[in-house]
């Protein structure tokens, strides 16, 4: 039986190791701290939470709740410890960081099937099953090795993420469908366009320039931005008209309400695998989330926008997973190699835990010679896998779990619940948990 190695003792790596041990197999977990630290970590504990202490909403029938509920039903170690380390946080699952990391470390160290090695790894054995879960701050030598096996053009070091809005929150009496100069890949218009007149544009620029930025969390985030993915507020600082000649250029578009070209325009592009949602094209930024909501609701047609994801730019090593991975998070070119956590292109603590669980279970199946059992597409876990392995590789951006990643309900149900979003979300959650329970009963 091939040995199993997990690189990285963060959330994904620890969950993967635990799942492998639960399958009755031995594995080795490699964590470079304290031999080699990072700019973000403060301790040598496993599963250290370096940003927020929140694992997001526990409100029933929300997308973050659904993902956590699926993990609980699959006996996730880290979700169980999060509950033990919980501190008051309203509707969110918030934890005491020190207690959480200490208890995860203790559980891993005391498990007889898990060998914990404190060392930096720069390469990995071709004869071993390997889970790469080294996170967004993967060190140079290992990043070079990952680039070698995946292709350097498929390894990214900075997120350049545009905001995503719920399609139903866009005012279609203002936003209009059109492609520049009427060019489209098919008979439909590919974009929604939010048109500005001059006065609206000037107010928007004023608000953009006055918005509060996100403070740098680690020194790497202070690195000068790449010219190819500048934040829109940085573009605005270079001149008030700069955005009109960049991501907000109105050329080739005619507002059907006026019959004229707008002064400026924000284009919304439909997401491929994200149902019923649009991203703001070219609107990566470095503003606080509350500021993004305030400023972007000044865009005509987005006054009541519901944001599914906010924009950001920060240091984050991750692979172009759709070009490389299967739905079981295995490297297509070498199925003995798995990726999990943020390096696979998911954002968020719980999403990292989920991909660790997925990779750990599938690695155990591979080691035991059993067939892979992908999670149902209707589940939050299965939908994360589908996004990571099946999004458009030409514009791949890391993702949190949101309802627009899950498959739409059938047409009859959507029609019946068209005026009740809460009921639609509850039905999506009911369907997901039903499918997960069926999966568990078959493969128990």
C-alpha positions as a Markdown table, in Angstrom:
| # | Residue | x | y | z |
|---|---|---|---|---|
| 1 | Unk | 0.0 | 0.0 | 0.0 |
| 2 | Unk | 1.4 | 3.4 | -1.0 |
| 3 | Unk | 2.3 | 5.7 | 1.9 |
| 4 | Unk | 0.1 | 8.9 | 2.4 |
| 5 | Unk | 1.7 | 12.2 | 3.0 |
| 6 | Unk | -0.1 | 15.5 | 3.7 |
| 7 | Unk | 1.8 | 18.7 | 3.3 |
| 8 | Unk | 0.6 | 21.5 | 5.5 |
| 9 | Unk | -0.9 | 21.5 | 9.0 |
| 10 | Unk | -3.6 | 24.1 | 8.5 |
| 11 | Unk | -7.3 | 23.5 | 8.4 |
| 12 | Unk | -7.4 | 21.4 | 5.3 |
| 13 | Unk | -4.3 | 19.3 | 6.1 |
| 14 | Unk | -5.4 | 18.5 | 9.6 |
| 15 | Unk | -8.9 | 17.5 | 8.4 |
| 16 | Unk | -7.4 | 15.3 | 5.7 |
| 17 | Unk | -5.1 | 13.5 | 8.1 |
| 18 | Unk | -8.0 | 12.8 | 10.5 |
| 19 | Unk | -10.2 | 11.4 | 7.7 |
| 20 | Unk | -7.4 | 9.1 | 6.6 |
| 21 | Unk | -6.8 | 7.9 | 10.1 |
| 22 | Unk | -10.6 | 7.3 | 10.5 |
| 23 | Unk | -10.4 | 5.1 | 7.5 |
| 24 | Unk | -8.0 | 2.9 | 9.4 |
| 25 | Unk | -4.9 | 4.0 | 7.5 |
| 26 | Unk | -1.6 | 5.6 | 8.6 |
| 27 | Unk | -0.4 | 8.9 | 7.2 |
| 28 | Unk | 2.3 | 11.5 | 7.7 |
| 29 | Unk | 1.4 | 15.1 | 8.3 |
| 30 | Unk | 4.2 | 17.6 | 7.5 |
| 31 | Unk | 4.1 | 21.1 | 9.1 |
| 32 | Unk | 7.0 | 23.5 | 8.6 |
| 33 | Unk | 6.4 | 25.6 | 11.7 |
| 34 | Unk | 8.2 | 26.3 | 14.0 |
| 35 | Unk | 11.3 | 25.3 | 11.8 |
| 36 | Unk | 10.1 | 27.8 | 9.2 |
| 37 | Unk | 7.4 | 30.4 | 10.0 |
| 38 | Unk | 5.3 | 32.8 | 7.9 |
| 39 | Unk | 4.5 | 36.4 | 8.0 |
| 40 | Unk | 0.9 | 35.6 | 9.1 |
| 41 | Unk | 1.3 | 32.9 | 11.7 |
| 42 | Unk | 2.1 | 33.7 | 15.4 |
| 43 | Unk | 2.4 | 30.2 | 17.0 |
| 44 | Unk | 3.5 | 26.7 | 16.1 |
| 45 | Unk | 0.0 | 25.3 | 16.7 |
| 46 | Unk | -1.8 | 23.3 | 14.0 |
| 47 | Unk | -4.9 | 24.9 | 12.4 |
| 48 | Unk | -4.0 | 28.4 | 13.6 |
| 49 | Unk | -6.6 | 30.9 | 12.5 |
| 50 | Unk | -4.6 | 33.8 | 11.2 |
| 51 | Unk | -7.4 | 36.2 | 10.2 |
| 52 | Unk | -10.9 | 36.2 | 11.7 |
| 53 | Unk | -12.1 | 33.8 | 14.4 |
| 54 | Unk | -15.4 | 33.4 | 12.6 |
| 55 | Unk | -16.5 | 30.3 | 10.7 |
| 56 | Unk | -19.4 | 32.3 | 9.4 |
| 57 | Unk | -23.2 | 32.0 | 9.8 |
| 58 | Unk | -25.0 | 29.3 | 11.7 |
| 59 | Unk | -28.3 | 30.7 | 10.6 |
| 60 | Unk | -30.3 | 27.7 | 9.5 |
| 61 | Unk | -30.8 | 27.4 | 5.7 |
| 62 | Unk | -28.0 | 29.7 | 4.9 |
| 63 | Unk | -25.2 | 28.5 | 2.5 |
| 64 | Unk | -22.5 | 28.6 | 5.2 |
| 65 | Unk | -24.7 | 26.7 | 7.6 |
| 66 | Unk | -25.4 | 24.1 | 5.0 |
| 67 | Unk | -21.7 | 23.4 | 4.4 |
| 68 | Unk | -21.1 | 23.1 | 8.1 |
| 69 | Unk | -24.1 | 20.9 | 8.6 |
| 70 | Unk | -22.8 | 18.6 | 5.8 |
| 71 | Unk | -19.4 | 18.4 | 7.5 |
| 72 | Unk | -20.9 | 17.7 | 10.9 |
| 73 | Unk | -22.9 | 14.8 | 9.4 |
| 74 | Unk | -19.6 | 13.5 | 7.9 |
| 75 | Unk | -17.9 | 13.6 | 11.3 |
| 76 | Unk | -15.5 | 16.4 | 10.6 |
| 77 | Unk | -12.9 | 16.7 | 13.4 |
| 78 | Unk | -12.5 | 20.5 | 13.0 |
| 79 | Unk | -16.2 | 21.2 | 13.1 |
| 80 | Unk | -16.5 | 19.2 | 16.3 |
| 81 | Unk | -13.6 | 21.1 | 17.9 |
| 82 | Unk | -15.0 | 24.4 | 16.7 |
| 83 | Unk | -18.2 | 23.6 | 18.6 |
| 84 | Unk | -16.2 | 22.9 | 21.7 |
| 85 | Unk | -14.2 | 26.1 | 21.3 |
| 86 | Unk | -17.2 | 28.3 | 20.5 |
| 87 | Unk | -17.5 | 31.8 | 22.0 |
| 88 | Unk | -20.5 | 34.2 | 21.7 |
| 89 | Unk | -20.7 | 35.6 | 18.2 |
| 90 | Unk | -24.4 | 36.2 | 17.4 |
| 91 | Unk | -25.5 | 34.1 | 14.5 |
| 92 | Unk | -21.9 | 33.1 | 13.5 |
| 93 | Unk | -19.9 | 30.2 | 14.7 |
| 94 | Unk | -17.0 | 32.0 | 16.4 |
| 95 | Unk | -14.3 | 30.3 | 18.3 |
| 96 | Unk | -11.5 | 31.0 | 20.8 |
| 97 | Unk | -8.5 | 30.8 | 18.5 |
| 98 | Unk | -6.1 | 29.5 | 21.1 |
| 99 | Unk | -8.5 | 26.8 | 22.3 |
| 100 | Unk | -9.3 | 25.8 | 18.8 |
| 101 | Unk | -5.7 | 25.4 | 17.6 |
| 102 | Unk | -4.6 | 23.7 | 20.9 |
| 103 | Unk | -7.4 | 21.1 | 20.7 |
| 104 | Unk | -6.8 | 20.4 | 17.0 |
| 105 | Unk | -3.0 | 20.0 | 17.7 |
| 106 | Unk | -3.7 | 17.7 | 20.6 |
| 107 | Unk | -6.1 | 15.5 | 18.6 |
| 108 | Unk | -3.6 | 15.1 | 15.8 |
| 109 | Unk | -0.6 | 14.5 | 18.1 |
| 110 | Unk | -2.5 | 11.8 | 20.0 |
| 111 | Unk | -3.8 | 9.9 | 17.1 |
| 112 | Unk | -1.6 | 6.8 | 16.7 |
| 113 | Unk | -2.2 | 6.6 | 13.0 |
| 114 | Unk | -0.9 | 10.1 | 12.3 |
| 115 | Unk | 2.8 | 10.9 | 12.3 |
| 116 | Unk | 3.4 | 14.6 | 12.7 |
| 117 | Unk | 6.7 | 15.8 | 11.3 |
| 118 | Unk | 7.9 | 19.4 | 11.9 |
| 119 | Unk | 9.9 | 20.1 | 8.8 |
| 120 | Unk | 9.8 | 22.1 | 5.6 |
| 121 | Unk | 9.1 | 20.0 | 2.5 |
| 122 | Unk | 10.4 | 21.2 | -0.8 |
| 123 | Unk | 9.4 | 18.1 | -2.9 |
| 124 | Unk | 7.5 | 14.9 | -2.6 |
| 125 | Unk | 8.0 | 11.2 | -3.4 |
| 126 | Unk | 6.6 | 9.9 | -6.7 |
| 127 | Unk | 5.7 | 6.6 | -5.0 |
| 128 | Unk | 3.5 | 8.2 | -2.3 |
| 129 | Unk | 0.0 | 9.5 | -2.3 |
| 130 | Unk | 0.3 | 13.2 | -1.5 |
| 131 | Unk | -2.2 | 15.8 | -0.4 |
| 132 | Unk | -0.9 | 19.4 | -1.0 |
| 133 | Unk | -2.6 | 21.6 | 1.5 |
| 134 | Unk | 0.1 | 24.2 | 2.1 |
| 135 | Unk | -2.2 | 27.2 | 1.9 |
| 136 | Unk | -2.0 | 30.7 | 0.5 |
| 137 | Unk | 1.5 | 31.4 | 1.8 |
| 138 | Unk | 3.2 | 28.3 | 0.3 |
| 139 | Unk | 7.0 | 28.8 | 0.5 |
| 140 | Unk | 9.2 | 29.4 | -2.5 |
| 141 | Unk | 10.9 | 25.9 | -2.9 |
| 142 | Unk | 7.6 | 24.0 | -2.7 |
| 143 | Unk | 5.9 | 26.6 | -4.9 |
| 144 | Unk | 8.5 | 25.9 | -7.5 |
| 145 | Unk | 7.9 | 22.2 | -7.3 |
| 146 | Unk | 4.2 | 22.7 | -7.6 |
| 147 | Unk | 4.8 | 24.9 | -10.7 |
| 148 | Unk | 6.9 | 22.1 | -12.1 |
| 149 | Unk | 4.2 | 19.5 | -11.9 |
| 150 | Unk | 1.3 | 21.8 | -12.9 |
| 151 | Unk | 2.9 | 24.2 | -15.3 |
| 152 | Unk | 4.1 | 27.6 | -14.1 |
| 153 | Unk | 1.4 | 29.4 | -16.0 |
| 154 | Unk | -1.2 | 27.6 | -13.9 |
| 155 | Unk | 0.1 | 28.8 | -10.5 |
| 156 | Unk | -1.0 | 32.2 | -9.3 |
| 157 | Unk | 0.4 | 34.3 | -6.4 |
| 158 | Unk | -2.2 | 37.1 | -6.1 |
| 159 | Unk | -6.0 | 37.0 | -6.0 |
| 160 | Unk | -7.6 | 39.5 | -8.3 |
| 161 | Unk | -11.2 | 39.0 | -7.4 |
| 162 | Unk | -14.2 | 41.0 | -8.7 |
| 163 | Unk | -17.4 | 41.3 | -6.7 |
| 164 | Unk | -20.4 | 39.1 | -7.4 |
| 165 | Unk | -24.0 | 40.1 | -7.1 |
| 166 | Unk | -27.2 | 38.1 | -7.0 |
| 167 | Unk | -28.9 | 38.5 | -10.4 |
| 168 | Unk | -32.3 | 39.0 | -8.9 |
| 169 | Unk | -31.1 | 42.1 | -7.1 |
| 170 | Unk | -30.1 | 43.9 | -10.3 |
| 171 | Unk | -32.7 | 46.6 | -11.5 |
| 172 | Unk | -33.4 | 45.6 | -15.1 |
| 173 | Unk | -35.3 | 48.8 | -15.7 |
| 174 | Unk | -31.9 | 50.5 | -15.6 |
| 175 | Unk | -29.4 | 47.8 | -16.5 |
| 176 | Unk | -29.6 | 46.7 | -20.1 |
| 177 | Unk | -28.4 | 43.6 | -22.0 |
| 178 | Unk | -25.8 | 44.2 | -24.7 |
| 179 | Unk | -22.4 | 43.3 | -25.9 |
| 180 | Unk | -20.0 | 45.9 | -27.3 |
| 181 | Unk | -20.9 | 46.7 | -30.9 |
| 182 | Unk | -23.5 | 44.0 | -30.8 |
| 183 | Unk | -20.8 | 41.2 | -30.8 |
| 184 | Unk | -21.8 | 38.0 | -29.0 |
| 185 | Unk | -20.8 | 34.4 | -29.1 |
| 186 | Unk | -24.4 | 33.4 | -29.7 |
| 187 | Unk | -27.8 | 35.0 | -30.3 |
| 188 | Unk | -28.0 | 36.5 | -26.8 |
| 189 | Unk | -26.2 | 39.5 | -25.3 |
| 190 | Unk | -23.5 | 38.4 | -22.9 |
| 191 | Unk | -23.5 | 41.3 | -20.5 |
| 192 | Unk | -25.7 | 43.4 | -18.3 |
| 193 | Unk | -24.7 | 47.1 | -18.6 |
| 194 | Unk | -25.2 | 49.7 | -15.8 |
| 195 | Unk | -25.1 | 53.1 | -17.5 |
| 196 | Unk | -23.9 | 56.4 | -15.9 |
| 197 | Unk | -24.5 | 59.9 | -16.9 |
| 198 | Unk | -21.7 | 62.4 | -16.2 |
| 199 | Unk | -23.1 | 63.6 | -12.8 |
| 200 | Unk | -23.5 | 60.0 | -11.6 |
| 201 | Unk | -20.0 | 59.2 | -12.7 |
| 202 | Unk | -18.4 | 62.1 | -10.9 |
| 203 | Unk | -20.3 | 61.2 | -7.6 |
| 204 | Unk | -19.1 | 57.6 | -8.0 |
| 205 | Unk | -15.5 | 58.7 | -8.4 |
| 206 | Unk | -15.7 | 60.9 | -5.4 |
| 207 | Unk | -17.0 | 58.1 | -3.2 |
| 208 | Unk | -14.5 | 55.7 | -4.6 |
| 209 | Unk | -11.5 | 57.9 | -3.8 |
| 210 | Unk | -12.8 | 58.6 | -0.3 |
| 211 | Unk | -13.5 | 54.9 | 0.6 |
| 212 | Unk | -11.5 | 53.2 | 3.4 |
| 213 | Unk | -9.0 | 50.6 | 2.2 |
| 214 | Unk | -8.4 | 47.2 | 3.8 |
| 215 | Unk | -5.3 | 47.5 | 6.1 |
| 216 | Unk | -2.5 | 45.1 | 5.1 |
| 217 | Unk | -2.6 | 42.0 | 7.1 |
| 218 | Unk | 0.8 | 40.7 | 6.2 |
| 219 | Unk | 3.8 | 42.4 | 4.7 |
| 220 | Unk | 3.3 | 40.6 | 1.3 |
| 221 | Unk | 0.0 | 42.5 | 0.9 |
| 222 | Unk | 1.9 | 45.7 | 0.8 |
| 223 | Unk | 3.7 | 44.7 | -2.4 |
| 224 | Unk | 3.0 | 47.1 | -5.2 |
| 225 | Unk | 0.1 | 46.0 | -7.3 |
| 226 | Unk | 0.6 | 44.4 | -10.7 |
| 227 | Unk | -0.3 | 46.7 | -13.6 |
| 228 | Unk | -2.5 | 44.0 | -15.1 |
| 229 | Unk | -4.8 | 43.8 | -12.0 |
| 230 | Unk | -4.8 | 47.3 | -10.4 |
| 231 | Unk | -7.6 | 48.0 | -7.9 |
| 232 | Unk | -10.2 | 50.3 | -9.4 |
| 233 | Unk | -9.5 | 52.9 | -6.7 |
| 234 | Unk | -5.9 | 53.0 | -7.7 |
| 235 | Unk | -6.9 | 53.6 | -11.3 |
| 236 | Unk | -9.1 | 56.4 | -10.2 |
| 237 | Unk | -6.2 | 58.0 | -8.4 |
| 238 | Unk | -4.4 | 58.2 | -11.7 |
| 239 | Unk | -7.0 | 60.5 | -13.1 |
| 240 | Unk | -10.7 | 61.0 | -12.9 |
| 241 | Unk | -11.2 | 59.8 | -16.5 |
| 242 | Unk | -9.0 | 56.7 | -16.2 |
| 243 | Unk | -11.9 | 54.3 | -15.4 |
| 244 | Unk | -13.8 | 55.6 | -18.4 |
| 245 | Unk | -11.0 | 54.4 | -20.6 |
| 246 | Unk | -10.6 | 51.2 | -18.7 |
| 247 | Unk | -13.1 | 48.9 | -17.1 |
| 248 | Unk | -15.9 | 51.5 | -17.3 |
| 249 | Unk | -15.4 | 52.4 | -21.0 |
| 250 | Unk | -18.8 | 52.9 | -22.7 |
| 251 | Unk | -17.7 | 52.5 | -26.3 |
| 252 | Unk | -19.8 | 50.2 | -28.5 |
| 253 | Unk | -22.8 | 50.4 | -26.2 |
| 254 | Unk | -26.1 | 52.2 | -26.6 |
| 255 | Unk | -28.6 | 52.7 | -23.7 |
| 256 | Unk | -32.0 | 51.8 | -25.1 |
| 257 | Unk | -33.7 | 54.2 | -22.7 |
| 258 | Unk | -31.9 | 57.2 | -24.2 |
| 259 | Unk | -30.7 | 55.9 | -27.6 |
| 260 | Unk | -27.3 | 57.3 | -26.8 |
| 261 | Unk | -24.0 | 56.0 | -25.6 |
| 262 | Unk | -23.7 | 56.3 | -21.8 |
| 263 | Unk | -21.0 | 58.5 | -20.2 |
| 264 | Unk | -19.6 | 55.4 | -18.5 |
| 265 | Unk | -20.7 | 51.9 | -17.9 |
| 266 | Unk | -20.2 | 49.0 | -15.5 |
| 267 | Unk | -20.5 | 45.6 | -17.2 |
| 268 | Unk | -21.9 | 42.6 | -15.3 |
| 269 | Unk | -20.9 | 39.2 | -16.7 |
| 270 | Unk | -22.9 | 36.1 | -15.9 |
| 271 | Unk | -20.9 | 33.5 | -14.0 |
| 272 | Unk | -20.5 | 30.1 | -15.7 |
| 273 | Unk | -21.0 | 27.6 | -12.9 |
| 274 | Unk | -22.6 | 30.0 | -10.5 |
| 275 | Unk | -26.3 | 30.0 | -11.2 |
| 276 | Unk | -28.1 | 33.3 | -11.2 |
| 277 | Unk | -25.2 | 35.6 | -10.4 |
| 278 | Unk | -23.1 | 38.2 | -12.1 |
| 279 | Unk | -19.6 | 39.6 | -11.5 |
| 280 | Unk | -18.6 | 43.2 | -11.9 |
| 281 | Unk | -16.1 | 43.0 | -14.7 |
| 282 | Unk | -12.7 | 44.5 | -13.8 |
| 283 | Unk | -13.8 | 45.7 | -10.4 |
| 284 | Unk | -11.1 | 44.1 | -8.2 |
| 285 | Unk | -10.4 | 46.5 | -5.3 |
| 286 | Unk | -8.8 | 46.9 | -1.9 |
| 287 | Unk | -11.7 | 48.5 | 0.0 |
| 288 | Unk | -13.4 | 47.3 | 3.2 |
| 289 | Unk | -16.4 | 45.2 | 2.5 |
| 290 | Unk | -18.8 | 47.7 | 4.0 |
| 291 | Unk | -17.3 | 50.4 | 1.8 |
| 292 | Unk | -17.7 | 48.2 | -1.3 |
| 293 | Unk | -21.4 | 47.8 | -0.5 |
| 294 | Unk | -21.9 | 51.5 | 0.0 |
| 295 | Unk | -19.9 | 52.7 | -3.1 |
| 296 | Unk | -21.1 | 50.0 | -5.5 |
| 297 | Unk | -24.7 | 50.6 | -4.7 |
| 298 | Unk | -24.2 | 54.0 | -6.3 |
| 299 | Unk | -23.9 | 52.2 | -9.6 |
| 300 | Unk | -27.1 | 52.7 | -11.6 |
| 301 | Unk | -29.1 | 49.5 | -11.4 |
| 302 | Unk | -27.3 | 48.2 | -8.3 |
| 303 | Unk | -28.9 | 50.4 | -5.8 |
| 304 | Unk | -30.3 | 47.3 | -4.0 |
| 305 | Unk | -27.6 | 44.9 | -5.0 |
| 306 | Unk | -27.1 | 41.8 | -2.8 |
| 307 | Unk | -23.4 | 40.9 | -2.8 |
| 308 | Unk | -22.6 | 37.3 | -2.8 |
| 309 | Unk | -18.9 | 38.0 | -2.7 |
| 310 | Unk | -16.8 | 41.2 | -2.4 |
| 311 | Unk | -13.8 | 42.1 | -4.4 |
| 312 | Unk | -10.2 | 41.8 | -3.2 |
| 313 | Unk | -6.6 | 41.7 | -4.1 |
| 314 | Unk | -4.1 | 39.9 | -1.7 |
| 315 | Unk | -1.3 | 37.4 | -1.6 |
| 316 | Unk | -2.7 | 34.0 | -2.2 |
| 317 | Unk | -0.8 | 31.1 | -3.9 |
| 318 | Unk | -3.3 | 28.9 | -5.7 |
| 319 | Unk | -3.5 | 26.7 | -8.8 |
| 320 | Unk | -5.7 | 27.0 | -11.8 |
| 321 | Unk | -7.7 | 24.1 | -10.5 |
| 322 | Unk | -10.2 | 23.7 | -13.4 |
| 323 | Unk | -7.4 | 23.1 | -15.8 |
| 324 | Unk | -5.7 | 20.6 | -13.5 |
| 325 | Unk | -8.1 | 18.8 | -11.0 |
| 326 | Unk | -10.8 | 16.2 | -11.1 |
| 327 | Unk | -14.0 | 16.5 | -9.0 |
| 328 | Unk | -12.2 | 14.3 | -6.4 |
| 329 | Unk | -9.5 | 17.0 | -6.2 |
| 330 | Unk | -6.9 | 14.7 | -7.9 |
| 331 | Unk | -4.3 | 16.0 | -10.3 |
| 332 | Unk | -5.5 | 14.7 | -13.7 |
| 333 | Unk | -1.9 | 14.2 | -14.8 |
| 334 | Unk | -1.0 | 12.3 | -11.7 |
| 335 | Unk | -4.0 | 10.9 | -9.6 |
| 336 | Unk | -1.7 | 10.2 | -6.7 |
| 337 | Unk | -1.5 | 14.0 | -6.0 |
| 338 | Unk | -4.4 | 15.8 | -4.4 |
| 339 | Unk | -4.9 | 19.5 | -3.6 |
| 340 | Unk | -6.9 | 20.9 | -0.7 |
| 341 | Unk | -7.5 | 24.2 | 1.0 |
| 342 | Unk | -6.9 | 27.6 | -0.3 |
| 343 | Unk | -4.2 | 26.4 | -2.7 |
| 344 | Unk | -7.0 | 24.6 | -4.7 |
| 345 | Unk | -8.9 | 27.9 | -5.1 |
| 346 | Unk | -11.4 | 28.0 | -2.3 |
| 347 | Unk | -11.8 | 30.9 | 0.1 |
| 348 | Unk | -12.8 | 30.6 | 3.8 |
| 349 | Unk | -12.1 | 28.5 | 6.8 |
| 350 | Unk | -15.0 | 26.1 | 6.4 |
| 351 | Unk | -14.4 | 25.7 | 2.6 |
| 352 | Unk | -10.8 | 24.7 | 3.4 |
| 353 | Unk | -11.9 | 22.2 | 6.0 |
| 354 | Unk | -14.4 | 20.8 | 3.4 |
| 355 | Unk | -11.7 | 20.3 | 0.8 |
| 356 | Unk | -9.5 | 18.7 | 3.3 |
| 357 | Unk | -12.2 | 16.2 | 4.2 |
| 358 | Unk | -12.8 | 15.5 | 0.5 |
| 359 | Unk | -9.1 | 15.0 | -0.3 |
| 360 | Unk | -8.6 | 12.8 | 2.8 |
| 361 | Unk | -11.5 | 10.5 | 2.0 |
| 362 | Unk | -10.6 | 10.1 | -1.6 |
| 363 | Unk | -6.9 | 9.6 | -0.8 |
| 364 | Unk | -7.9 | 6.8 | 1.5 |
| 365 | Unk | -10.1 | 5.2 | -1.2 |
| 366 | Unk | -7.1 | 5.3 | -3.6 |
| 367 | Unk | -4.8 | 3.7 | -1.0 |
| 368 | Unk | -7.3 | 1.0 | -0.3 |
| 369 | Unk | -7.8 | 0.3 | -4.0 |
| 370 | Unk | -11.5 | 1.3 | -3.8 |
| 371 | Unk | -13.3 | 3.3 | -6.5 |
| 372 | Unk | -13.7 | 7.0 | -6.0 |
| 373 | Unk | -17.1 | 8.1 | -4.7 |
| 374 | Unk | -17.6 | 11.8 | -5.6 |
| 375 | Unk | -20.0 | 13.7 | -3.5 |
| 376 | Unk | -23.5 | 14.4 | -4.9 |
| 377 | Unk | -23.6 | 17.6 | -7.0 |
| 378 | Unk | -26.6 | 18.8 | -5.1 |
| 379 | Unk | -24.6 | 19.1 | -1.9 |
| 380 | Unk | -22.6 | 22.1 | -0.9 |
| 381 | Unk | -19.5 | 19.9 | -0.7 |
| 382 | Unk | -20.2 | 18.4 | -4.2 |
| 383 | Unk | -20.8 | 21.9 | -5.6 |
| 384 | Unk | -17.5 | 23.1 | -4.2 |
| 385 | Unk | -15.8 | 20.2 | -6.0 |
| 386 | Unk | -17.7 | 21.0 | -9.2 |
| 387 | Unk | -16.6 | 24.6 | -9.1 |
| 388 | Unk | -13.0 | 23.9 | -8.4 |
| 389 | Unk | -12.8 | 21.3 | -11.1 |
| 390 | Unk | -15.2 | 22.7 | -13.6 |
| 391 | Unk | -15.2 | 26.5 | -13.6 |
| 392 | Unk | -13.9 | 28.4 | -16.6 |
| 393 | Unk | -10.1 | 28.0 | -16.4 |
| 394 | Unk | -9.5 | 31.2 | -18.5 |
| 395 | Unk | -10.9 | 33.4 | -15.6 |
| 396 | Unk | -10.7 | 31.2 | -12.5 |
| 397 | Unk | -11.2 | 33.0 | -9.2 |
| 398 | Unk | -11.3 | 31.5 | -5.7 |
| 399 | Unk | -14.8 | 31.0 | -4.3 |
| 400 | Unk | -16.6 | 30.8 | -1.0 |
| 401 | Unk | -19.7 | 28.7 | -0.7 |
| 402 | Unk | -22.8 | 30.5 | -1.8 |
| 403 | Unk | -26.2 | 29.3 | -3.1 |
| 404 | Unk | -25.3 | 30.2 | -6.6 |
| 405 | Unk | -22.7 | 27.4 | -6.7 |
| 406 | Unk | -25.4 | 24.8 | -6.1 |
| 407 | Unk | -27.7 | 23.5 | -8.9 |
| 408 | Unk | -30.9 | 25.4 | -9.5 |
| 409 | Unk | -34.1 | 23.9 | -8.3 |
| 410 | Unk | -36.4 | 22.3 | -10.9 |
| 411 | Unk | -38.5 | 24.7 | -12.9 |
| 412 | Unk | -41.8 | 23.8 | -11.1 |
| 413 | Unk | -40.3 | 24.4 | -7.7 |
| 414 | Unk | -38.6 | 27.6 | -8.7 |
| 415 | Unk | -41.9 | 28.9 | -10.1 |
| 416 | Unk | -43.9 | 27.9 | -7.0 |
| 417 | Unk | -41.4 | 29.6 | -4.7 |
| 418 | Unk | -40.5 | 32.5 | -7.0 |
| 419 | Unk | -41.6 | 35.1 | -4.5 |
| 420 | Unk | -40.0 | 33.6 | -1.4 |
| 421 | Unk | -36.2 | 33.5 | -1.4 |
| 422 | Unk | -36.1 | 32.0 | 2.1 |
| 423 | Unk | -38.3 | 29.1 | 1.0 |
| 424 | Unk | -36.1 | 28.5 | -2.1 |
| 425 | Unk | -33.0 | 28.4 | 0.1 |
| 426 | Unk | -34.7 | 26.1 | 2.6 |
| 427 | Unk | -35.6 | 23.8 | -0.3 |
| 428 | Unk | -32.0 | 23.8 | -1.7 |
| 429 | Unk | -30.8 | 22.9 | 1.8 |
| 430 | Unk | -33.4 | 20.1 | 2.3 |
| 431 | Unk | -32.4 | 18.6 | -1.1 |
| 432 | Unk | -28.7 | 18.8 | -0.3 |
| 433 | Unk | -29.0 | 17.1 | 3.1 |
| 434 | Unk | -31.3 | 14.4 | 1.6 |
| 435 | Unk | -28.8 | 13.7 | -1.1 |
| 436 | Unk | -25.9 | 13.6 | 1.5 |
| 437 | Unk | -27.8 | 11.2 | 3.7 |
| 438 | Unk | -28.5 | 8.9 | 0.7 |
| 439 | Unk | -24.8 | 9.1 | -0.1 |
| 440 | Unk | -23.8 | 8.2 | 3.5 |
| 441 | Unk | -26.3 | 5.3 | 3.6 |
| 442 | Unk | -24.9 | 3.7 | 0.4 |
| 443 | Unk | -21.2 | 4.2 | 1.4 |
| 444 | Unk | -21.4 | 3.8 | 5.1 |
